[in-house]
Structure formats: C-alpha cells, structure tokens
Amino acid sequence: MSPIDCKVWYWEHLGMMDNPQYVSGFTKKLQTFCNNGIIPDYNLILTYETAYMPFDINALDIKLSYLFSN
C-alpha cells in the first residue's frame, strides 16, 4: 500500500529472466495483469534478476523512492 495515498500496489519479482520458458510464461501473466488493471509502474512494481545479474536492492530502493516520493 502506498504510504502517500493508500493505493494498493502489487510486486512481481522475476527471478529467472535468463530462462526463455520463464520469460514466455511471464509475458502471458503480464497480459493477464494488464487485462485486470494491474499495470507496470502504475500499480505494479517489477524487479528482475538472472543467474549472472542478481537482484539489486539499491536499484529497488531508487525505484521505490521515485514511485513513492512526494
């Protein structure tokens, strides 16, 4: 929930972006999200990682600051 306006946000972490089947499955899932009003950077936070590029907590902090700053 947004600390600014109490809007509900969703967060999807994509942890296997180097796996083509996983990416294909997420593409379908994202279409379902969008069809149901769950839109990236409107009310859906997406984070990513691969085997060679692990999750970056600093990048998440920057994204959250951008989305939720006054």
Phi, psi and omega in degrees: 000136181294132177287350182269308187233009179064019176289139178283132176242151174247154179225124178241121177259125182256098190266357181226052185291355175265006180253110184304322179294321178297315180296318178299317178297320179292325178302317177294319180297319179297322177298318177296316177305307183299320178296342180249020174080014177257101193245130178307134179064000170260312175210018178227121175263128178246133172234156189224157167197160174229178177297330184261347178228090183292165178308135183250102182297329179293321177296321177296317179301317178297315180298315180294322177298318179296313184289326189245014176277152182288000000 
